[in-house]
Amino acid sequence: MEVRHVICMVSDFFYPNVGGVEEHIFQLSQCLLRRGHKVIVLTHIYNDRRGIRYMTNGLKVYYLPMQTFYSQSVLPTFITSIPLLRNIFLRERVTIVHGHSAFSTMAHEAMNLARALGLKSVFTDHSLFGFADMSAIVTNNFLALSLADVNHCICVSYVGKENTVLRANVDPKKVSVIPNALDSHIFKPDPSKRPSDKINVIVMSRLQYRKGVDLQPAVIRHICRRYPQVNFIIGGDGPKRSILEEIRDEVGNERLKLVGAVPHAEVHGLLVQGHIFLNTSLTEAFCIAICEAVCSGLQVVSTNVGGIPEVLPSHLIHLAHPTVQSLTEKLEYAIEMELNGKRLDPWQMHEETKNIYLWSDVVQRTEIIYNKVHLEESSADLIQRIPRYKKCGLVAGWFMMFLVTLQFFILKMCDRLWPSKDIDIAVDYPVNTRRHFPEKDNERNINFSLSNVGNGIHCHRFLEEDN
């Protein structure tokens, strides 16, 4: 018998912010709505975007009154957000809380509270982390505490699974691999947009250290000096933009264009202007950008870090070590293939990749996880929850046990002040849904672009809805 789940997606990173996590949450939510489930999204306020909004197909988004603390994440407290999150979970009758991104404080707090309320929790890890530097050590300890009481984890690659199991001390049986997906109906080659008298190298990423931006100036300087017909177009923004502005002043605006942050709906329009896609990431769990580039008919030169080697067949990607010399050599090889006409036909590349990563597959595999955790026994009993944190270490484990105990008493106080019977149940958005993808949808991807969401229906008073 099929189960209709009420899923609460939680992350600090969501629209109008633009990125891989944001796009993944939106697309997965749309597909789950299409399958007949109820989905809501929790995130923090973004400027004047606050309260409740309805996006495409009735996707309900709560922009909670929480200010960001660092890198678009809210301050971790595990205490002050309890009344608000509890209210939303009860009024929406949530059954599964699905957190996204190890960097998201809101996701970890919501998953922990879900377990305290006897709900099921699922976590998707979109990133890889090291084990040596101080930031990685802190993040890994924090993640281990958060995942000690989670029902199931999802990673986007097998390398990502191994990394999560090691750094968070999670049972491998509780971790599944479900890759990202793309819409091959949007990412198609368009030779008419590519210039014939020059070669454009496209870079599309956040301009930060882990994306290897520090490697790019030396590569750009060498290629511009050797190949006068090669130009670079870089999309994205971040703290490393200044070093690219310096090299732009050196080689000229015509040779290097910095177009800033690019909304996902405009990514394809930028990709089809190029011949080669360059990815210089120092760590990457999956990297959907290289799939979008290949599907659009571009040659891809990428570092061979993290889960990237398992994403594409070897003949569709030029893998390099994360060094200036190796990246330069592979980029020169790709340029020579362009100049000599020896590269693969763009439409052949599209045909080979269009059915590899489909949203219809991702949502069906995610449903299997939901159905599995739905059948698991769930208890909010404090005596059962506390021992799960003993494996997290003497100091961290006992500190988390203290927080869980404090959380228990705060929830008891909330039950007295705001009894669940007095909380109004939210009215579901009236949408037409289908329990299954039709047969034709198994042959193609299903996409709901963020370009079409607009501002939607919104409520200015928090926790009020337009009927």
C-alpha positions in Angstrom: 0.0 0.0 0.0 1.4 3.4 -1.0 1.9 6.0 1.6 1.4 9.8 1.2 4.2 11.5 3.1 4.2 15.0 4.4 7.8 16.1 3.9 9.4 19.2 5.3 12.6 20.2 3.4 14.8 22.3 5.6 18.0 24.3 4.7 19.5 27.7 5.1 20.1 27.7 1.4 17.0 28.2 -0.8 15.5 30.5 -3.4 16.1 33.4 -4.0 19.7 32.3 -3.2 21.1 30.4 -6.2 23.2 27.3 -6.1 23.3 23.5 -6.4 21.6 22.8 -3.1 18.9 25.3 -3.7 18.1 23.8 -7.2 18.2 20.3 -5.8 15.6 21.1 -3.0 13.3 22.9 -5.5 13.4 20.2 -8.2 13.0 17.3 -5.7 10.1 19.1 -4.0 8.4 19.6 -7.3 8.7 16.0 -8.3 7.4 14.8 -4.9 4.4 17.1 -5.3 3.8 15.5 -8.7 3.9 12.1 -7.1 1.1 13.1 -4.7 3.0 13.9 -1.5 2.7 17.1 0.5 6.0 19.1 0.6 6.8 22.3 2.5 10.2 24.1 2.7 11.7 25.9 5.7 14.4 28.4 5.4 15.4 31.8 6.9 14.4 35.3 5.7 16.1 36.7 2.6 15.9 40.5 2.7 12.2 41.4 2.3 11.3 37.8 1.5 9.7 36.6 4.7 6.5 34.9 6.0 4.8 32.3 3.8 5.1 32.1 0.1 3.6 29.7 -2.5 5.8 28.8 -5.4 5.3 26.7 -8.5 2.6 23.9 -8.1 1.7 25.0 -4.6 5.1 24.5 -3.0 4.8 26.2 0.4 7.8 28.0 1.7 8.3 29.3 5.2 10.8 32.1 5.4 11.3 32.1 9.1 12.3 35.2 11.1 15.9 34.1 11.7 18.9 36.3 10.9 22.0 34.8 9.3 25.1 34.5 11.4 27.8 33.3 9.0 27.9 32.3 5.3 24.1 32.5 5.0 23.6 30.2 8.0 21.7 31.1 11.1 23.3 31.0 14.6 23.2 27.5 16.1 21.3 27.4 19.3 19.2 24.2 19.2 16.9 25.9 21.8 15.5 29.2 20.7 13.9 27.8 17.5 12.0 25.0 19.3 8.6 26.8 19.7 8.5 28.0 16.1 9.6 24.8 14.5 7.3 22.7 16.7 4.3 24.9 15.7 5.0 24.4 12.0 5.6 20.7 12.3 2.3 20.2 14.1 0.1 22.6 12.0 1.4 21.0 8.8 1.2 17.5 10.2 4.7 16.7 9.0 5.8 13.1 9.1 9.4 13.3 7.6 11.9 16.2 8.1 14.5 16.2 5.3 17.5 18.4 6.0 20.0 19.4 3.3 23.7 20.5 3.5 26.1 19.9 6.3 26.6 23.7 6.5 22.9 24.3 7.3 22.3 25.0 11.0 18.5 25.1 10.4 18.6 21.6 8.9 20.4 20.1 11.9 18.2 21.8 14.4 15.0 20.8 12.6 16.1 17.1 12.3 17.0 17.0 16.0 13.6 18.5 17.0 11.8 16.1 14.7 13.3 13.1 16.6 12.3 14.7 19.9 8.7 14.9 18.5 8.8 11.3 17.3 9.0 12.2 13.6 11.3 10.6 11.0 14.4 12.5 9.8 16.5 12.2 6.6 19.6 14.1 5.8 21.2 14.7 2.4 24.9 15.6 2.4 26.0 17.6 -0.7 29.6 18.2 0.2 33.0 16.6 1.0 35.2 17.6 3.9 38.7 16.9 5.0 39.9 15.6 8.4 43.0 17.7 9.3 42.2 21.4 9.3 40.4 23.0 12.3 37.3 24.0 10.3 36.9 20.4 9.1 37.4 19.0 12.6 34.7 21.3 14.1 32.3 20.6 11.2 32.8 16.8 11.4 32.2 16.8 15.2 29.1 18.8 14.7 27.9 16.6 11.9 28.5 13.4 14.0 26.3 14.9 16.8 23.5 15.7 14.4 23.5 12.4 12.6 23.7 10.3 15.7 19.9 10.3 15.9 18.9 10.6 12.2 16.9 7.8 10.5 18.8 7.8 7.2 21.4 9.7 5.2 21.7 10.3 1.5 24.9 11.1 -0.4 25.2 12.2 -4.0 28.2 10.0 -4.8 30.0 6.8 -3.5 33.0 8.9 -2.5 30.6 11.2 -0.6 29.2 8.2 1.2 32.6 7.0 2.3 33.5 10.5 3.4 30.3 10.9 5.4 30.6 7.5 7.1 34.1 8.2 8.2 33.8 11.8 9.4 30.4 11.4 11.0 30.7 7.9 12.3 27.5 6.8 10.7 26.5 3.2 10.2 27.0 2.5 6.4 23.7 0.6 6.3 22.0 3.9 7.1 23.6 5.7 4.1 22.3 5.5 0.5 23.7 7.0 -2.7 21.3 9.0 -4.9 23.1 11.3 -7.4 22.0 14.7 -8.5 20.0 15.2 -11.8 19.7 17.6 -14.6 17.1 18.4 -17.3 18.4 17.3 -20.6 15.5 19.1 -22.3 16.9 22.4 -21.3 20.6 21.7 -21.6 21.0 21.1 -25.3 23.7 22.1 -27.8 23.1 25.3 -29.7 25.9 25.8 -32.3 24.4 29.0 -33.5 25.3 30.7 -30.2 29.0 29.7 -30.3 31.5 32.0 -32.1 33.4 30.4 -35.0 36.4 32.7 -35.0 37.4 32.2 -31.4 37.2 29.6 -28.6 35.4 30.4 -25.4 36.3 28.7 -22.1 33.4 28.8 -19.6 33.9 28.7 -15.8 30.8 28.5 -13.6 31.1 28.2 -9.9 31.1 30.0 -6.6 34.2 32.1 -6.4 35.6 30.6 -3.2 38.7 28.7 -2.1 37.3 25.2 -2.3 36.3 25.8 -5.9 40.0 26.2 -6.8 39.7 29.8 -7.9 43.3 30.4 -6.8 44.5 28.1 -9.6 42.7 30.0 -12.3 44.8 33.2 -12.7 47.9 31.3 -13.6 46.0 29.1 -16.0 44.3 32.0 -17.7 47.5 34.0 -18.0 49.3 31.1 -19.7 46.5 30.2 -22.1 45.9 33.9 -23.1 49.6 34.3 -23.8 49.8 31.2 -26.0 46.4 31.2 -27.7 45.2 34.6 -28.8 41.9 33.2 -30.1 40.9 31.8 -26.7 38.8 33.9 -24.3 37.4 33.1 -20.8 33.9 33.8 -19.5 33.5 33.3 -15.7 30.1 33.1 -14.0 29.7 33.3 -10.3 30.5 35.4 -7.3 32.2 35.1 -4.0 35.1 36.2 -1.8 37.7 35.3 -4.5 36.4 37.6 -7.2 39.1 40.2 -6.5 42.0 37.9 -7.7 40.1 37.3 -11.0 39.6 41.1 -11.4 43.3 41.5 -11.1 44.0 39.0 -13.9 41.2 40.6 -16.0 43.0 44.0 -15.7 46.2 42.2 -16.9 44.8 40.3 -20.0 41.9 42.7 -20.8 38.2 42.8 -20.6 37.8 41.1 -24.0 39.9 38.1 -23.0 38.3 37.6 -19.6 34.6 38.5 -18.8 33.3 38.3 -15.2 29.5 38.1 -15.5 28.8 37.7 -11.8 26.2 35.4 -10.2 24.1 33.6 -12.9 20.5 32.5 -12.1 20.1 28.8 -12.9 17.5 29.6 -15.6 20.3 31.6 -17.4 23.0 29.0 -17.1 22.3 27.2 -20.3 22.3 30.5 -22.2 25.9 31.1 -21.0 27.1 27.5 -21.5 26.1 27.4 -25.2 28.3 30.4 -25.9 31.3 28.3 -25.0 33.4 25.4 -26.4 35.1 24.2 -23.3 34.0 24.1 -19.7 36.7 24.4 -17.0 36.2 23.2 -13.4 39.0 23.7 -10.9 37.3 22.4 -7.7 39.6 21.3 -4.9 36.8 19.2 -3.3 33.5 18.1 -4.9 31.0 15.5 -4.0 29.3 15.4 -7.4 29.4 18.6 -9.5 26.3 18.8 -11.6 27.8 21.7 -13.5 30.0 19.4 -15.5 27.0 17.2 -16.5 25.1 20.3 -17.6 28.2 21.4 -19.7 28.6 18.0 -21.4 24.8 17.8 -22.1 25.1 21.2 -23.7 27.9 19.9 -26.0 31.0 21.4 -24.3 34.3 19.7 -23.7 34.9 19.5 -20.0 38.3 19.9 -18.3 38.0 19.2 -14.6 40.1 18.3 -11.5 39.9 14.6 -10.5 38.8 15.3 -6.9 36.1 13.8 -4.8 33.3 12.1 -6.7 34.0 13.8 -10.0 35.7 10.7 -11.6 32.6 8.7 -11.1 30.2 11.2 -12.6 30.9 11.0 -16.4 32.4 8.4 -18.7 36.1 8.9 -19.3 35.8 9.8 -23.0 33.5 12.8 -22.1 35.8 14.5 -19.6 39.5 15.5 -19.4 40.6 14.9 -15.8 43.5 16.8 -14.3 45.2 16.9 -11.0 44.4 20.0 -8.9 47.6 21.9 -10.0 48.2 24.7 -12.4 50.5 22.6 -14.6 48.1 19.7 -14.9 45.0 21.9 -15.6 47.0 23.9 -18.2 48.1 20.7 -20.0 44.5 19.3 -20.1 43.1 22.6 -21.2 45.7 23.0 -24.0 44.8 19.4 -25.1 41.1 20.4 -25.3 41.9 23.6 -27.2 44.0 21.7 -29.8 41.1 19.3 -30.3 38.8 22.3 -31.0 41.3 23.8 -33.4 41.9 20.5 -35.3 38.3 19.5 -35.4 38.9 16.3 -33.5 36.4 16.8 -30.7 33.3 14.8 -30.3 30.1 16.0 -32.0 28.1 18.1 -29.5 24.8 16.2 -30.2 26.6 12.9 -29.7 27.7 14.1 -26.3 24.1 15.2 -25.5 22.7 11.8 -26.6 25.1 9.9 -24.4 24.3 12.0 -21.2 20.6 12.9 -21.5 19.3 9.8 -19.8 22.0 9.3 -17.2 20.8 11.6 -14.4 17.0 12.0 -14.4 14.8 13.7 -11.8 12.2 10.9 -12.3 14.8 8.4 -11.1 16.0 10.6 -8.2 12.5 11.1 -6.8 11.6 7.4 -7.0 14.8 6.4 -5.2 14.1 9.1 -2.6 10.6 7.7 -2.1 12.1 4.3 -1.3 14.1 5.9 1.5 11.0 7.7 2.8 9.0 4.4 2.8 11.8 2.6 4.6 12.1 5.2 7.4 8.3 5.3 7.6 8.2 1.7 8.7 10.9 2.1 11.3 9.9 2.4 15.0 10.1 5.9 16.2 10.1 7.1 19.8 10.6 10.5 21.4 11.5 8.8 24.7 14.4 10.6 26.2 15.8 7.4 27.7 16.1 5.8 24.3 17.6 8.9 22.6 20.3 9.8 25.1 22.5 6.7 24.7 22.9 7.4 20.9 25.2 10.3 21.7 27.6 8.3 23.8 29.7 7.4 20.7 30.3 11.1 20.0 33.0 11.5 22.6 33.2 12.3 26.3 32.8 16.1 26.0 30.7 16.5 22.8 28.5 13.5 23.7 27.7 14.6 27.2 27.1 18.2 26.0 24.7 16.9 23.4 22.9 14.8 26.0 22.5 17.9 28.1 21.0 19.8 25.2 18.6 16.9 24.3 17.5 16.8 28.0 17.0 20.6 28.0 15.1 20.3 24.7 12.8 17.7 26.3 11.8 20.0 29.2 11.3 23.0 26.8 8.9 20.8 24.7 7.0 19.9 27.8 6.7 23.6 28.6 5.5 24.3 25.1 2.9 21.5 25.5 1.5 23.3 28.5 1.6 26.8 27.0 0.5 25.9 23.4 -1.2 22.5 23.5 -1.2 20.7 20.2 -5.0 20.6 20.2 -5.1 24.4 20.1 -2.8 24.7 17.0 -4.8 25.2 13.8 -4.2 22.6 11.1 -3.0 24.2 7.8 -5.2 23.8 4.8 -3.4 22.0 2.0 -2.9 23.9 -1.3 -5.4 22.6 -3.9 -3.2 21.1 -6.6 -3.8 18.4 -9.2 -1.3 15.5 -8.5 -0.5 12.1 -9.9 0.7 9.2 -8.0 3.0 7.9 -10.7 5.0 9.3 -13.6 3.4 8.3 -16.8 5.4 5.9 -19.0 6.7 8.7 -21.2 8.2 10.5 -18.2 10.5 7.5 -17.7 12.0 8.3 -21.0 12.6 12.0 -20.3 13.4 14.2 -17.4 11.0 16.4 -15.5 12.0 19.9 -14.7 10.4 22.9 -13.0 12.7 25.8 -13.5 13.3 28.4 -10.8 12.9 31.0 -13.6 9.2 30.4 -13.4 8.5 30.6 -9.7 8.1 34.4 -9.5 7.0 35.8 -6.1 4.0 33.6 -5.9 1.2 34.0 -3.4 2.5 35.4 -0.1 1.4 36.4 3.3 2.8 39.4 5.1 1.9 38.3 8.6 3.9 35.3 9.7 2.0 32.1 10.3 -1.0 33.4 8.4 -2.2 32.0 5.0 -4.4 33.3 2.3 -7.4 31.1 1.9 
